[in-house]
């Protein structure tokens, strides 16, 4: 069911299990309504049940699963309201951050962004949607790292969990990667000019795309969505 990971002894096991389960849900390896077995997952990852239980709690906080006492843990459907609310909060946080980034970004930071853009283009050429999604996340994380505020990315990552499921579902034809790459390039261009307002506007245009695409995909996959 899940892509197995090689556990890293330098990082808490529950966090590694959480990330693996989060990735599996977001990339549709596990469908809405599926019952997650604590016993099976602990066996699959060769860990005790405790880190799996802790991962379930964190997934529930992100809205990806629902824990029902005496019944089990189920993958949730995608809440349209939570996606819209998450987009609003994410944009408020990231647009505030990118204005500061535009003033503080260095040449080495820009080199990382250019490298990331090239990797996005390569993932798109290979039609590797999962890899593209990872590079998209990395793009935003590189920008946030400029101001050295790890809590900012942790907050955004938790907020956008439900959004990421929509992003994955729309990448093939509703919101193709080449369009997102163009949006990313506009953001980088603004950062290279050290223009806070231009950067915030480019980011706003990028992040607001989901408000249009969710209407299309929720009609195509009605049984995946609620409210």
N, C-alpha and C positions, 0 to 999 in steps of 0.2 A: 504493500500500500504506500509506503513512504520510501523516499530516497535515503538510504542509510548514510550516516555520517560517521566519520572517525572521530571519536570523542577526544577532546583536547584536555589534558590534565590541568592545564593552567587556567581553565575557565569553568565556572560552575556548571555541573551537568544539566541542571534544570533549565538553564538559559539555552544550552545547545539543543535540548529536546524541544523546547518552545520554538526556537527558530525553525527547526526541521518541520514541525507540525504546522507552523504558521505558513511556511512556504508551500507545503502540500495542499493546504486549504485554499490559499490564494491562487495557486496555479491549477486548481480544479482536479487535482489528483484525488481529492476527497470531496464528494458532492454534498450539497445541503441535505440535512436530515439523517446523514450517516451517524451511527452510534460508534463512538470511539471507545475502545476497550483498554482500560488501564493495564490489565494483565497482558494483553497481546502486545501493546506498545512497549511495555517494560521489557518483555521477552525479546522483541525485535531489536531493541537498542542495547540489550544486555545490561540493563540498569535496574535498580530497585524501583518499587512503585512510587516512592516518595517524590523523586524529581519529576516523574510523569504527572503526579497529582498537582504539583506546584506549577507545572507547565500548563495544565488544564485551567487553573485559576487565572493565570496571566492571559490565556487565550479568551477566557470569559470576560475579563476586563476590557479586552480589545474588541469584544462583540462577535468574535468568530465562532464561539461555541456557547451552549447553554447547559449548565449543570443542573440536572433535576434530581433531587434527593430520592433515593430508592429506585431510580429509573436509569440513570447513567448520564453520560456527557454526549450531547448531540451537536453536530455542525449546524450552525444557524443558516437561515436564508439571508439574503442581502437586504438590509433595510435601506430603502431609498432616503428616508428622513435622516438616518445616521450618516449616509454618504454626503448629503447636502450640508448637514451641520458640520461634518468633518472638514469639508471643503472650505467652509466659511472660516473656521478656526485655523486651519492650516494656512490659508492665504494671509490671514491677519498676522500670523507669526512669521512666515517666511518673507513676506513683503517688508516687514519691519527690519528683519535681519539683513536682507539683501541691500537695503539702503546703506547700512553700515559697512557691509562687505565691499560695496562699490568704492568706498573711500579708503579701505584698508587692504584690499587685495594686492598681492605681490606678483611678480613675474613668474615665480615658481608655482604659485597657485594657478595661474592662467595656463601654464604648461600642463598641469594635471588635468585641467578642464578640456584642453585641446586633445590630449591623449584619450580622455574618456569619450569625447565626441567621436573620435576615430573608431573606438571600440564599439560604440553604439551603431555606427554605420556598418561595421563588419558583422555585428550580430544580426542586423536587418538583412544584409546580403545573404547570410546563411539561413535566414528564416527561423532563427532561434529566438522565439518569443520570450522564453524564460530568461535567457541570457540578456536580452534587451531590457527586460524589466529590472534586472539586477543592476545593469549599467545606468539605467534611469535613476534608480535610487542612489547609486554611487555619485551621480552628477550633483544631486541636491545635497548629499552629505559633504562632498568636497566644498561646496559653497558655504555651508554652515560651519565647517571646520576652520574657516578663515578667521572667525571671531573667537575661536577657542571656547565654545560653550556647549559641551557634550549634552547637557540637559535639553538643549533646544532640539537636537536631532532625536533624542529619546522620546520627547513629547510628541513631535511630529510623527515619528514612526508608529507610535501607539494610536494616534488619532486617525491615521490614514489606512489602518488595516482593512476596514470595510471598503474604502476607496480602491485599494489595490486589487480587490477581487473584480471590480468593475473595469479597472484599467486592463487587467489580463484578458477579460472577455471581449474587450473592444479593440485589441491591438491588431487583429488580423485584417479587418475590413472597415470597421466603423471609425476608428482613430488610428490609422496606419503609422508605423514607426517613423517613416520618412517625414510625416507632418510634425511629429514630436521633435525630431532632430532639427528641423527648421526653427522651431520655437526655442529649442535649447541654444541654437547658434545666435539667435537674437539676444538672448540673455547674456551670453558670453561677450558679444559685441558691445553691449552696454557696459559690462564690467570692465572691458578693455579701455573704454572711454572714461571710466571712473565717474559715470553719470548715475547718481542714485535714483532719480525720478524715471529715467529711461529703463533702468534695470527693473524697478518695481512694476512699471507698466508691462514690460515684456513678460515678467513672471506672472502677473495677473492674467494676461491673455493665455498663458500656458496652463495655469492651474484651473481656470474657469472652463476649460474645454470639457471637463467631465460632466458639467451641468447640462450640456447638450447630449453627450453620448449616452448618459444613463437613461434618458427617455427612450432612445432607440433600442438599447440592449434589453431594457426591462420589458419591452413589448415583444421582443424576439424570444426571450426566455422567461416568460411570465411566471412559471412555476419556481423560479430561482429567487424571486423577489417578494418582499412584503411591503405593506403600506405604499 
